[in-house]
Amino acid sequence: MKIAMIGAGYVGLVTGACFADFGHEVVCIDNNPERVATLGRGEIPIFEPGLEALVRANEAAGRLRFTGSLADGVFGAEAVFIAVGTPSRRGDGHADLTYVYAAARELAPLLKGYVVVVDKSTVPVGTGDEVERLIREANPNADFSVVSNPEFLREGAAIEDFTHPDRVVVGVEDERARAVLAEIYRPLTLNQAPVMMTSRRSAELIKYAANAFLAMKITFINEMADLAEAAGANVQDIARGIGADNRIGGTFLNAGPGYGGSCFPKDTAALVRTAQELGSRVRLIETTIAINGARHQAMTAKIVGALGGSVSGRRIGVLGLTFKPNTDDMRDAPSLAIIGDLHDRGAEIVAYDPEGMEAARPLLPGVRFGASPYDVAHDAEAIVLITEWTVFRSLDLPRLKAAMRTPLFIDLRNVYRRHEMERAGFRYRSVGRPGEDVN
Ligand SMILES: NC(=O)c1ccc[n+]([C@@H]2O[C@H](COP(=O)([O-])OP(=O)(O)OC[C@H]3O[C@@H](n4cnc5c(N)ncnc54)[C@H](O)[C@@H]3O)[C@@H](O)[C@H]2O)c1
């Protein structure tokens, strides 16, 4: 099939490359000229494992190309995906649909023949109706359908997620569009991936319900971690003990510094807003947001407490800045709030992240960046591990200790074990595992 993808960001680029790999002919369009130029030079503007090879292979096979021109990109397309950003609207938490509506308006006059417009961006329930209305208003003779096809890929594992999804959700209101989407996803159905067809409104809401549930699950285990600390229990054992129950499931039960990233914070806020507007509040999610919003303060308190009550003038080395490993995405990363708190209290921060430092630099004025974990440890009075990149799982502990002024290791991801840190001569603090901590 001929597919156009509006937006070549984390989702558009991965989706476009994967569709091309399925055998479709794909054009990715982005209105950021720098992004298109970067892609034109054969470079990938984001860090996502495996993406570069996939893009190169499909470009070489003539199935994938990039353009800054919408008219060029959508010419002849049977399906046009909208994969533009939907950030939080300043002030009220509603999803900012400016980019989605702009894309729909620009697209409308270019539609020729029957075209399925597929919304892949995460958008509030009813947005598909509005996209349909906007296109019809701008081009009353256009022959088109609007479909909702929310994306569930995770940054860092995006290609694997896209090609081996737990499910594909398609919200579609008519038979013609259903057939087009079935054809697009046929390679996945052949692999037994469940493609779930539902109404457009249900599909839109499924995406928010999924993210809200996952955010709630993380927040639940974080509260259990606090309780475990108060009760002298181990939250990792609690997670294992409850996660073994199929009805609960073992994933997303890692206690830590709170959820962040480009999706959960904005999507939970948008769901709360939608629910309020519809007069059907989602109080569990409202509370989830409030608890998560205070999480960074609890982490700061843990760090300050471990340092004896004050961080003023103390050098702290930070390992990991991105909101999770294997991405360079710094959007709403918990590290930003924690480092901000520490900085406000006078701490001197030196940070290292394998992929996130370029994006982090403008967001963290006053922070120094190191070239390696050992560089960051130099003369530090504490190391705080915020993001569990694989390289931080196998640190050379004697080397790290030798570089530090005082060997205090605060592990906000529960990567290490008490006995190994004790053996290496560290004081150790973790999350929800008081028995693991070394005093
Ligand atoms: N990032 C994720 O992990 C993820 C996962 C699932 C769903 N989503 C959702 O997918 C959507 C896109 O997210 P993202 O992370 O890829 O965003 P992004 O900011 O990385 O990419 C969006 C891209 O769209 C481009 N763009 C904006 N308006 C345009 C227009 N009119 N024409 C052409 N290009 C335009 C921007 O230049 C940018 O490159 C959001 O709604 C997000 O919530 C994201």
The ligand as an SDF file (V2000), in Angstrom:
LIG
                    3D

 44 48  0  0  0  0  0  0  0  0999 V2000
    6.9470    8.7580   21.9950 N   0  0  0  0  0  0  0  0  0  0  0  0
    6.2870    7.6820   22.3600 C   0  0  0  0  0  0  0  0  0  0  0  0
    6.8290    6.7700   22.9900 O   0  0  0  0  0  0  0  0  0  0  0  0
    4.8370    7.5180   21.9910 C   0  0  0  0  0  0  0  0  0  0  0  0
    4.2290    6.2690   22.1230 C   0  0  0  0  0  0  0  0  0  0  0  0
    2.8910    6.1360   21.7770 C   0  0  0  0  0  0  0  0  0  0  0  0
    2.1740    7.2350   21.3160 C   0  0  0  0  0  0  0  0  0  0  0  0
    2.7920    8.4490   21.2110 N   0  0  0  0  0  0  0  0  0  0  0  0
    2.0220    9.5760   20.6980 C   0  0  0  0  0  0  0  0  0  0  0  0
    2.3870    9.7800   19.3420 O   0  0  0  0  0  0  0  0  0  0  0  0
    2.3490   11.1730   19.0180 C   0  0  0  0  0  0  0  0  0  0  0  0
    3.6870   11.6290   18.4880 C   0  0  0  0  0  0  0  0  0  0  0  0
    4.6430   11.4810   19.5170 O   0  0  0  0  0  0  0  0  0  0  0  0
    6.2140   11.5690   19.2290 P   0  0  0  0  0  0  0  0  0  0  0  0
    6.8880   11.1940   20.5130 O   0  0  0  0  0  0  0  0  0  0  0  0
    6.5250   10.8310   17.9910 O   0  0  0  0  0  0  0  0  0  0  0  0
    6.3620   13.1430   18.9690 O   0  0  0  0  0  0  0  0  0  0  0  0
    7.6160   13.9080   18.3690 P   0  0  0  0  0  0  0  0  0  0  0  0
    7.5610   15.2690   18.9270 O   0  0  0  0  0  0  0  0  0  0  0  0
    8.8470   13.0830   18.5370 O   0  0  0  0  0  0  0  0  0  0  0  0
    7.3170   13.9540   16.7890 O   0  0  0  0  0  0  0  0  0  0  0  0
    6.3400   14.7360   16.1960 C   0  0  0  0  0  0  0  0  0  0  0  0
    6.8760   15.1990   14.8540 C   0  0  0  0  0  0  0  0  0  0  0  0
    5.8090   15.7770   14.1020 O   0  0  0  0  0  0  0  0  0  0  0  0
    6.3170   16.8710   13.3680 C   0  0  0  0  0  0  0  0  0  0  0  0
    5.1640   17.7120   12.9800 N   0  0  0  0  0  0  0  0  0  0  0  0
    4.3580   18.4640   13.7630 C   0  0  0  0  0  0  0  0  0  0  0  0
    3.3910   19.0470   13.0420 N   0  0  0  0  0  0  0  0  0  0  0  0
    3.5800   18.6640   11.7560 C   0  0  0  0  0  0  0  0  0  0  0  0
    2.9070   18.9290   10.5320 C   0  0  0  0  0  0  0  0  0  0  0  0
    1.8190   19.7170   10.4790 N   0  0  0  0  0  0  0  0  0  0  0  0
    3.3910   18.3790    9.4030 N   0  0  0  0  0  0  0  0  0  0  0  0
    4.4850   17.5980    9.4240 C   0  0  0  0  0  0  0  0  0  0  0  0
    5.1550   17.2880   10.5590 N   0  0  0  0  0  0  0  0  0  0  0  0
    4.7090   17.8110   11.7140 C   0  0  0  0  0  0  0  0  0  0  0  0
    7.2980   17.5120   14.3020 C   0  0  0  0  0  0  0  0  0  0  0  0
    8.2440   18.3080   13.6270 O   0  0  0  0  0  0  0  0  0  0  0  0
    7.9570   16.2680   14.9550 C   0  0  0  0  0  0  0  0  0  0  0  0
    9.1020   15.8430   14.2430 O   0  0  0  0  0  0  0  0  0  0  0  0
    1.8970   11.8740   20.3060 C   0  0  0  0  0  0  0  0  0  0  0  0
    0.5140   12.0550   20.2880 O   0  0  0  0  0  0  0  0  0  0  0  0
    2.2880   10.8830   21.3860 C   0  0  0  0  0  0  0  0  0  0  0  0
    1.5000   11.0060   22.5380 O   0  0  0  0  0  0  0  0  0  0  0  0
    4.0990    8.6130   21.5280 C   0  0  0  0  0  0  0  0  0  0  0  0
  1  2  1  0
  2  3  2  0
  2  4  1  0
  4  5  1  0
  4 44  2  0
  5  6  2  0
  6  7  1  0
  7  8  2  0
  8  9  1  0
  8 44  1  0
  9 10  1  0
  9 42  1  0
 10 11  1  0
 11 12  1  0
 11 40  1  0
 12 13  1  0
 13 14  1  0
 14 15  2  0
 14 16  1  0
 14 17  1  0
 17 18  1  0
 18 19  2  0
 18 20  1  0
 18 21  1  0
 21 22  1  0
 22 23  1  0
 23 24  1  0
 23 38  1  0
 24 25  1  0
 25 26  1  0
 25 36  1  0
 26 27  1  0
 26 35  1  0
 27 28  2  0
 28 29  1  0
 29 30  1  0
 29 35  2  0
 30 31  1  0
 30 32  2  0
 32 33  1  0
 33 34  2  0
 34 35  1  0
 36 37  1  0
 36 38  1  0
 38 39  1  0
 40 41  1  0
 40 42  1  0
 42 43  1  0
M  CHG  2   8   1  16  -1
M  END
$$$$
